[in-house]
Structures are given as structure tokens and as C-alpha cells.
Amino acid sequence: MLDIRLIREHADQVKARLSARGGDSHLQIDRILECDRDRRAAETQLQTLQSERKRMSKEIGARKSKGEDTAAVEADVRGMGEQITNLNEESAALDERQRELLLHLPNLPHEGCPIGPDAAANPEVRVWGEAPAFGFSPKSHVELGEALGLFDFERAAKISGSAFVVFTGAGARLERALLNFLLDLHTREHGYTEVSPPVVVRPEALVGTSQLPKFEEQLYRCERDDLYLTPTAEVPVTNLHREEILPLEQLPICYAAYTPCFRREAGSAGLGTRGLIRMHQFDKVELVKITTPETAAAELEILTSHAERVLQILGLHYRTIELCTGDISFSSTRTYDIEVWAPGQNGYLEVSSCSHFGDFQARRMNLRFKDSEGKNRFCHTLNGSGTALPRLMVALLETYQQQDGTVLLPEVLWPYFGSERIQ
């Protein structure tokens, strides 16, 4: 959520930065300012009336002590009480209206964010490795998985519908191996603290990380209990410290968490295709950082390097791109996407999105820290996939497939998987 003072004092700058996103979000600024003026006017009038009522109440007490008639003044005070009640209701309604408008307003792109209208304008930051060359026609992960008995889409559809999967046999073992490898890497080598959060969350947690109210249609809701299935571990993990004031020496806080993720993907194309590329439920290891504003930019680079390290260790060719103003997410101020090469798809697949949110999420969840001068300030939050499993599995199977139909795994996975080959 943006700071209303920033909008109030620098409206034209805010409009210009929002305009860079495309769309019409910048047009909401005038509505927000109008609501803010009405709210502040109502609060000023309310304070004036409360002050006047207090003065008149003292006057009534003084007159009564002298035996004077106070009926007329008391009638005026009662009239003021009705006005104050009405103004209280009006002020509360305007305050809620202003908050609702702000919750629907996206974050401001960082000053260094590349300017562009859509994904075609995203600049490539770096490339690692080379696409594998095969002496045979490589298969897709679907063909490999079916031949090796790694997953079953038909039975998953019988249980839950399309865009779900049952991992079976070596496929289930590979999924577990990858999860353990990722968590060990990020906790033992990169210094993250592992947490295992709930996978159902309250609405206010989703408001805190910006999925609500804007993206309600993308979420699975348990209506009876007013809880939601988490779309990513970002939600419960970032909210661990909501409504807290953290000591400066505790920052940065770095968490790693595995959770299943649930997304309705309403309106998304590609859900009807077979394979693991776009699913309603998938596993992911998420990295979350809570930092000071001064260190956040550097922490984004570190976070991105940690996600990239996964692919380097696994020997997977990838590229890192920076999202332009027209392609960054609603809540992000700056984002790097890491895309791994999948030979069977003859293209890149996004396996990690590493984002800096500024104080956008922290304002929503009232997450602050006490700086060296004793002042309470909003934290900055960051997160990134470290990484998402289905597409990582796609790249692994398709990259390391052998001509005989087996898959020779990277050596680092052998102790986790229990074998060097899927066959």
C-alpha cells in the first residue's frame, strides 16, 4: 500500500510512475486525493466540535455552581452530540473508502526499473551455461514421465479435475529429493532459517502480501471457515512478523519454506495442455527476506543469486531477465525472473521470480523496525522462488534424458534420490 502522504505531496510524480505500468491505475490518484480531502475535512470538523463541546460542558458546570439556568446550553451540547455521532460515522466511512482505494492501487516501479509496455521489453541481464545438444530427438517430460511411470494425470483428473497430477514411484521420490536438496542448500549454504508454516491463511494475511482484494478470483477459498489455501509460502512466511516492531539488529530476517501452492489460475491460458508447466497445485521452496530500506537493493541481488545457484549446481542452462514497468507484478517495485531452458519445450520456463516490494507489503501488515535513532519505520520485504518444483523437474528430465529413455541425474541429487539414474 502506498503512503497517502507521498500521494498527497507528490501526486504528479506518483501518477507518472504509475503511468509507466500501463493501464489506468494513475487515474485513481485524483479519486484518492478527493476522498482524502473529504476525510481530513470531516476529521477537522469533528475535532472542532469535540473541542467546543468540551468547552461548553465546562461552562455548564461553572454556571450550575453559580445556580444559573443551563437548559439552553445543555440543549446545544446535545445537538452537538448528534453532529459528532454523524461525523464519526462519516469519517469512519471515508477512512474505509480511502483504504479500499489504496488497496487497489499497485506499487510504484523502482526508479531503476526498465521502462516498457510488456514482456517483450524485458532486458536480459545474464545467461548461464549452454543449451544441451542431443544426438537424438529429445522427448518432452510428458513422454519421459509416461514411459518411466513418474506421474499420472488421468487418475489425478479422476480425483481432482484437470491441471492436477499424481507423482508416482520414482517421480514421487524425485519430488521429495528435490525438496530436500533445495531446503538443505538454502539453509546450510545460504543461511536461511527453515520454517514450515500452515497452508491455510486468514484473509488479512493475503491482504498483507497483496493477493487480496485484487486477486480474489485466483485463490481457493474455504468459505465455511473464511480461510484460503495459500498460493505461495510468501503469504504465511512474510506475515509471521505482521503487527510487530523488530529490533534493528535482527534484520535482515531470512526464511526458507516449502509448501504446496494452490492457484485457481482463473482465465489463464494453457491449463488444458498436458504436462507439469501450469498446475492448480504444485510444490515450491520460497525464500523471504525482511530488511531495512537501506539494505533492500543489495539483498535483492543476493536473493536472486541464491535462486540462480540452484540451477548452476544442477547444471541447467538459464537466463535472468529484469521485468519492465509494464510487466512487473501488482505489488513489486523491481523483479528479476529466472528462466530455465527446457529442451522438450524448445524454450525457457520461468522457475523463479525474485522481487523487492519496498514498504508496500509492510504498510499493509504494519510491519516495522526501530532504527538506530529509535524511530519506528516500515520494513522492506523481498521474496523469490528457490525454486518451483514442477518446472524444475521438467527441465531436469528433458535436459538429462538419455537415448535409451532413462534419465541420468546430476551427481548432487544422487544421495537424495538414492540412485544416479531414473529407469
C-alpha positions as CSV (number, residue, x, y, z in Angstrom):
1,M,0.0,0.0,0.0
2,L,1.3,3.4,-0.9
3,D,1.8,6.1,1.7
4,I,-1.1,8.6,1.5
5,R,1.4,11.4,2.4
6,L,3.5,10.5,-0.7
7,I,0.4,10.7,-2.9
8,R,-0.7,14.0,-1.2
9,E,2.6,15.7,-1.5
10,H,3.9,14.3,-4.8
11,A,0.8,13.5,-6.8
12,D,2.2,14.2,-10.2
13,Q,5.3,12.1,-9.6
14,V,3.2,9.2,-8.4
15,K,0.9,9.5,-11.5
16,A,3.9,9.5,-13.8
17,R,5.4,6.3,-12.2
18,L,2.1,4.5,-12.2
19,S,1.6,5.5,-15.9
20,A,4.8,3.7,-16.7
21,R,3.0,0.5,-15.7
22,G,0.4,1.0,-18.4
23,G,-3.3,0.6,-17.7
24,D,-5.3,3.3,-15.9
25,S,-4.1,3.0,-12.3
26,H,-2.8,6.6,-12.4
27,L,-6.3,7.8,-13.0
28,Q,-7.2,6.6,-9.4
29,I,-5.0,9.2,-7.8
30,D,-7.5,12.1,-8.2
31,R,-10.2,10.0,-6.6
32,I,-7.9,9.1,-3.7
33,L,-7.0,12.7,-3.2
34,E,-10.6,13.8,-3.2
35,C,-11.5,11.1,-0.7
36,D,-8.5,12.2,1.4
37,R,-9.6,15.9,1.4
38,D,-13.2,14.9,2.4
39,R,-11.8,12.6,5.2
40,R,-9.5,15.3,6.6
41,A,-12.2,17.9,6.4
42,A,-14.6,15.7,8.3
43,E,-11.9,14.9,10.9
44,T,-11.1,18.6,11.3
45,Q,-14.8,19.4,11.8
46,L,-15.1,16.6,14.3
47,Q,-12.2,17.8,16.3
48,T,-13.6,21.3,16.3
49,L,-17.0,20.1,17.6
50,Q,-15.4,17.9,20.2
51,S,-13.3,20.8,21.5
52,E,-16.4,23.1,21.5
53,R,-18.5,20.5,23.3
54,K,-15.8,20.1,26.0
55,R,-15.6,23.9,26.4
56,M,-19.4,24.2,26.7
57,S,-19.5,21.2,29.2
58,K,-17.1,23.1,31.5
59,E,-19.3,26.2,31.1
60,I,-22.4,24.2,32.1
61,G,-20.5,23.1,35.3
62,A,-19.4,26.6,36.1
63,R,-23.0,28.0,35.7
64,K,-24.6,25.3,37.7
65,S,-22.2,26.0,40.6
66,K,-23.5,29.6,40.5
67,G,-27.1,28.4,40.4
68,E,-27.7,29.7,36.8
69,D,-30.1,28.2,34.3
70,T,-28.2,25.9,31.8
71,A,-31.1,24.3,29.9
72,A,-30.3,26.2,26.6
73,V,-26.6,25.4,26.7
74,E,-27.4,21.7,27.5
75,A,-29.7,21.6,24.5
76,D,-26.9,22.9,22.3
77,V,-24.5,20.3,23.7
78,R,-27.0,17.5,23.0
79,G,-27.3,18.8,19.4
80,M,-23.5,18.7,19.1
81,G,-23.5,15.1,20.3
82,E,-25.8,14.2,17.4
83,Q,-23.5,16.0,15.0
84,I,-20.4,14.3,16.4
85,T,-22.0,10.9,16.1
86,N,-22.8,11.6,12.4
87,L,-19.4,13.0,11.8
88,N,-17.8,10.0,13.4
89,E,-19.7,7.7,11.1
90,E,-18.9,9.9,8.1
91,S,-15.2,10.0,9.0
92,A,-15.0,6.2,9.5
93,A,-16.8,5.6,6.2
94,L,-14.3,7.9,4.4
95,D,-11.4,6.3,6.1
96,E,-12.5,2.9,5.0
97,R,-13.2,4.2,1.5
98,Q,-9.7,5.7,1.3
99,R,-8.1,2.4,2.5
100,E,-10.1,0.4,-0.1
101,L,-8.9,2.7,-2.9
102,L,-5.3,2.4,-1.7
103,L,-5.5,-1.4,-1.5
104,H,-6.4,-1.5,-5.2
105,L,-3.5,0.8,-6.2
106,P,-0.4,-1.0,-7.4
107,N,3.1,-0.3,-6.2
108,L,5.4,2.3,-7.8
109,P,8.0,0.9,-10.2
110,H,11.5,1.4,-8.9
111,E,13.4,4.3,-10.5
112,G,15.8,1.8,-12.0
113,C,13.1,-0.5,-13.4
114,P,13.3,-0.7,-17.2
115,I,10.6,1.2,-19.0
116,G,8.5,-0.9,-21.4
117,P,4.9,-1.8,-22.2
118,D,5.0,-5.6,-21.8
119,A,7.2,-8.7,-21.5
120,A,8.7,-8.1,-24.9
121,A,10.6,-5.2,-23.4
122,N,12.2,-7.2,-20.6
123,P,16.0,-6.9,-20.9
124,E,18.2,-10.0,-20.5
125,V,20.5,-9.4,-17.5
126,R,22.7,-12.6,-17.8
127,V,22.9,-16.1,-19.3
128,W,24.5,-19.1,-17.6
129,G,25.5,-22.3,-19.4
130,E,24.5,-23.5,-22.8
131,A,21.5,-25.4,-24.1
132,P,22.3,-29.1,-24.3
133,A,22.9,-30.7,-27.7
134,F,21.5,-34.2,-28.4
135,G,22.5,-36.8,-30.9
136,F,18.9,-38.0,-31.0
137,S,15.4,-36.4,-31.0
138,P,14.7,-35.3,-27.4
139,K,11.4,-36.2,-25.8
140,S,9.2,-34.0,-23.7
141,H,8.8,-34.5,-20.0
142,V,5.3,-35.9,-20.6
143,E,6.7,-38.7,-22.9
144,L,9.5,-39.4,-20.5
145,G,7.2,-39.4,-17.5
146,E,4.7,-41.8,-19.0
147,A,7.4,-44.2,-20.2
148,L,9.2,-44.2,-16.8
149,G,6.0,-44.2,-14.7
150,L,6.8,-40.8,-13.0
151,F,3.3,-39.3,-12.9
152,D,-0.3,-39.9,-13.7
153,F,-2.5,-37.1,-15.0
154,E,-5.5,-39.2,-15.8
155,R,-6.0,-40.6,-12.3
156,A,-5.3,-37.1,-10.8
157,A,-8.1,-35.8,-13.0
158,K,-10.4,-38.5,-11.8
159,I,-9.7,-37.4,-8.2
160,S,-9.5,-33.6,-8.5
161,G,-10.0,-32.5,-12.1
162,S,-7.7,-31.2,-14.8
163,A,-4.3,-29.5,-14.1
164,F,-3.6,-31.7,-11.1
165,V,-1.0,-34.6,-11.0
166,V,-0.2,-37.7,-9.0
167,F,3.6,-38.3,-8.8
168,T,4.2,-42.0,-8.7
169,G,7.2,-44.2,-8.0
170,A,10.5,-42.6,-9.0
171,G,8.6,-39.4,-9.8
172,A,7.4,-39.0,-6.2
173,R,10.9,-39.9,-5.0
174,L,12.4,-37.3,-7.3
175,E,10.0,-34.6,-6.0
176,R,11.0,-35.4,-2.4
177,A,14.7,-35.4,-3.4
178,L,14.4,-32.0,-5.0
179,L,12.6,-30.5,-1.9
180,N,15.3,-31.8,0.5
181,F,18.1,-30.6,-1.8
182,L,16.6,-27.1,-2.1
183,L,16.0,-26.8,1.6
184,D,19.4,-28.0,2.6
185,L,21.1,-25.7,0.1
186,H,19.3,-22.6,1.3
187,T,19.6,-23.3,5.0
188,R,23.1,-24.8,5.2
189,E,24.9,-22.8,2.5
190,H,22.8,-19.6,2.1
191,G,22.0,-19.1,5.8
192,Y,18.2,-19.1,5.7
193,T,16.1,-20.2,8.6
194,E,13.7,-23.0,7.7
195,V,10.1,-22.6,8.7
196,S,7.1,-24.9,8.0
197,P,4.0,-22.7,8.0
198,P,0.3,-23.5,7.8
199,V,-1.0,-23.8,4.2
200,V,-4.4,-22.2,5.1
201,V,-4.4,-18.5,5.9
202,R,-6.7,-15.8,7.0
203,P,-7.9,-13.1,4.6
204,E,-5.8,-10.4,6.4
205,A,-2.6,-12.4,5.6
206,L,-3.5,-12.2,1.9
207,V,-4.2,-8.5,2.2
208,G,-0.8,-8.1,3.8
209,T,1.0,-9.6,0.8
210,S,-1.3,-8.0,-1.7
211,Q,-3.2,-11.0,-3.1
212,L,-6.4,-9.6,-1.7
213,P,-8.5,-7.8,-2.6
214,K,-7.3,-7.5,-6.2
215,F,-6.7,-11.2,-7.0
216,E,-9.6,-12.9,-5.2
217,E,-10.6,-14.9,-8.3
218,Q,-7.1,-16.6,-8.4
219,L,-7.5,-18.0,-4.9
220,Y,-9.1,-21.2,-3.4
221,R,-11.3,-20.2,-0.5
222,C,-12.6,-22.4,2.3
223,E,-15.8,-20.5,2.7
224,R,-17.1,-22.2,5.9
225,D,-14.1,-21.0,7.9
226,D,-13.2,-17.9,5.8
227,L,-9.7,-19.3,5.2
228,Y,-7.8,-19.6,1.9
229,L,-5.4,-22.2,0.6
230,T,-2.0,-20.4,0.3
231,P,-1.0,-19.6,-3.3
232,T,2.7,-19.4,-2.2
233,A,4.6,-19.6,1.1
234,E,5.3,-15.9,0.7
235,V,1.9,-15.3,2.3
236,P,2.3,-17.1,5.7
237,V,6.0,-16.5,6.0
238,T,6.0,-12.8,5.3
239,N,3.1,-12.4,7.7
240,L,5.0,-14.1,10.5
241,H,6.0,-10.7,11.8
242,R,2.9,-8.7,11.0
243,E,2.0,-6.0,13.6
244,E,5.5,-6.3,15.1
245,I,8.3,-3.7,15.6
246,L,11.5,-5.6,15.0
247,P,14.9,-4.6,16.6
248,L,17.4,-3.3,14.0
249,E,20.0,-6.0,15.0
250,Q,17.5,-8.7,14.0
251,L,17.5,-7.6,10.3
252,P,17.7,-8.9,7.8
253,I,15.5,-11.9,8.6
254,C,15.9,-14.7,6.0
255,Y,13.4,-17.5,5.8
256,A,13.1,-20.6,3.6
257,A,9.9,-22.6,3.5
258,Y,8.4,-25.5,1.5
259,T,4.7,-25.5,1.0
260,P,2.3,-26.9,-1.6
261,C,0.8,-23.9,-3.5
262,F,-2.8,-23.6,-4.8
263,R,-3.9,-21.4,-7.6
264,R,-7.1,-21.3,-9.5
265,E,-5.4,-19.7,-12.5
266,A,-8.8,-18.2,-13.5
267,G,-8.6,-17.0,-17.0
268,S,-5.1,-18.4,-17.6
269,A,-4.3,-20.0,-21.0
270,G,-2.5,-23.3,-21.2
271,L,-4.3,-25.2,-18.4
272,G,-5.8,-27.6,-20.9
273,T,-2.4,-28.8,-22.1
274,R,-0.9,-31.9,-20.7
275,G,2.2,-31.7,-18.5
276,L,3.6,-30.0,-15.4
277,I,4.1,-26.5,-16.7
278,R,0.9,-24.9,-15.3
279,M,-0.8,-26.6,-12.4
280,H,-3.5,-25.8,-9.9
281,Q,-1.4,-27.4,-7.1
282,F,2.4,-27.5,-7.1
283,D,5.3,-27.6,-4.6
284,K,7.7,-24.8,-4.1
285,V,10.5,-23.7,-1.9
286,E,10.1,-20.0,-1.2
287,L,12.8,-17.5,0.1
288,V,11.6,-14.5,2.1
289,K,13.7,-11.6,3.4
290,I,12.7,-8.8,5.7
291,T,15.2,-5.9,5.6
292,T,15.8,-2.2,6.2
293,P,15.2,0.2,3.3
294,E,18.9,0.9,3.1
295,T,19.9,-2.7,2.5
296,A,17.0,-4.0,0.4
297,A,18.5,-3.3,-3.0
298,A,21.6,-5.3,-2.2
299,E,19.5,-8.1,-0.6
300,L,17.5,-8.4,-3.9
301,E,20.8,-9.2,-5.7
302,I,21.8,-11.7,-3.1
303,L,18.3,-13.4,-3.1
304,T,18.5,-13.7,-6.9
305,S,21.9,-15.2,-6.8
306,H,20.7,-17.8,-4.3
307,A,17.9,-18.8,-6.7
308,E,20.3,-18.9,-9.6
309,R,22.7,-21.1,-7.6
310,V,20.1,-23.9,-7.7
311,L,20.3,-24.1,-11.4
312,Q,24.1,-23.8,-11.5
313,I,24.5,-26.7,-9.1
314,L,22.1,-28.8,-11.2
315,G,23.9,-27.8,-14.4
316,L,20.8,-26.3,-16.1
317,H,21.1,-23.6,-18.7
318,Y,19.2,-20.5,-17.8
319,R,18.8,-16.8,-18.3
320,T,17.9,-14.0,-15.9
321,I,15.7,-11.1,-17.2
322,E,14.6,-8.0,-15.4
323,L,10.9,-7.2,-15.7
324,C,10.0,-3.8,-17.2
325,T,7.4,-1.4,-15.8
326,G,4.6,-2.9,-17.9
327,D,5.3,-6.5,-16.8
328,I,6.1,-6.3,-13.0
329,S,3.5,-7.6,-10.7
330,F,0.9,-5.5,-8.8
331,S,2.9,-5.4,-5.6
332,S,6.5,-5.4,-6.9
333,T,8.8,-2.4,-7.3
334,R,11.5,-4.4,-9.0
335,T,11.7,-8.0,-10.2
336,Y,14.2,-10.5,-11.8
337,D,12.8,-13.6,-13.5
338,I,14.9,-16.7,-13.8
339,E,14.0,-18.8,-16.8
340,V,15.4,-22.3,-17.2
341,W,15.9,-24.0,-20.6
342,A,13.6,-27.0,-21.3
343,P,14.8,-28.9,-24.4
344,G,11.5,-30.7,-24.9
345,Q,9.7,-27.4,-25.0
346,N,12.4,-25.8,-27.1
347,G,12.1,-22.7,-24.9
348,Y,12.6,-21.2,-21.5
349,L,10.4,-21.7,-18.5
350,E,10.2,-19.3,-15.5
351,V,11.2,-21.2,-12.3
352,S,11.8,-18.2,-10.1
353,S,10.6,-14.6,-9.7
354,C,12.7,-12.6,-7.2
355,S,11.0,-9.3,-6.2
356,H,11.6,-6.3,-4.0
357,F,8.3,-4.8,-2.7
358,G,9.7,-1.7,-0.9
359,D,7.5,-0.9,2.1
360,F,4.3,-1.8,0.1
361,Q,3.6,-5.0,1.9
362,A,4.9,-3.8,5.3
363,R,2.4,-0.9,5.3
364,R,-0.4,-3.4,4.8
365,M,0.7,-5.6,7.6
366,N,2.1,-2.8,9.9
367,L,5.5,-4.5,9.9
368,R,8.1,-2.1,11.3
369,F,11.6,-1.9,12.8
370,K,13.2,0.5,15.3
371,D,16.1,2.3,13.6
372,S,19.4,3.4,15.3
373,E,17.7,6.7,16.3
374,G,14.8,4.9,18.0
375,K,12.3,5.8,15.3
376,N,9.8,3.2,14.1
377,R,10.0,2.7,10.3
378,F,8.4,0.3,7.9
379,C,10.5,-2.7,6.8
380,H,11.1,-3.6,3.2
381,T,10.1,-7.1,2.1
382,L,11.5,-9.4,-0.6
383,N,10.8,-12.9,-1.8
384,G,11.8,-15.3,-4.6
385,S,11.1,-18.9,-5.6
386,G,14.0,-21.1,-4.6
387,T,12.6,-22.8,-6.8
388,A,9.2,-24.0,-8.1
389,L,9.4,-27.8,-8.4
390,P,7.2,-28.8,-11.5
391,R,9.1,-26.6,-14.0
392,L,12.5,-27.5,-12.4
393,M,11.5,-31.2,-12.8
394,V,10.6,-30.5,-16.4
395,A,14.0,-29.0,-17.1
396,L,15.8,-31.8,-15.3
397,L,14.0,-34.6,-17.1
398,E,14.3,-33.0,-20.5
399,T,18.0,-31.9,-20.1
400,Y,19.3,-35.2,-18.6
401,Q,17.4,-37.7,-20.7
402,Q,19.5,-40.4,-22.4
403,Q,19.0,-42.0,-25.8
404,D,17.8,-45.2,-24.1
405,G,15.0,-43.4,-22.5
406,T,16.5,-43.2,-19.0
407,V,17.4,-40.0,-17.1
408,L,20.9,-39.6,-15.7
409,L,20.5,-37.2,-12.7
410,P,23.1,-34.6,-11.7
411,E,25.5,-36.0,-9.1
412,V,24.4,-33.7,-6.3
413,L,21.0,-35.4,-6.4
414,W,22.2,-39.0,-6.1
415,P,22.3,-39.2,-2.3
416,Y,18.8,-37.5,-2.1
417,F,17.3,-39.7,-4.8
418,G,19.1,-42.9,-3.8
419,S,20.3,-43.7,-7.3
420,E,22.1,-41.9,-10.1
421,R,19.5,-42.8,-12.8
422,I,15.8,-42.9,-13.4
423,Q,15.0,-46.0,-15.4
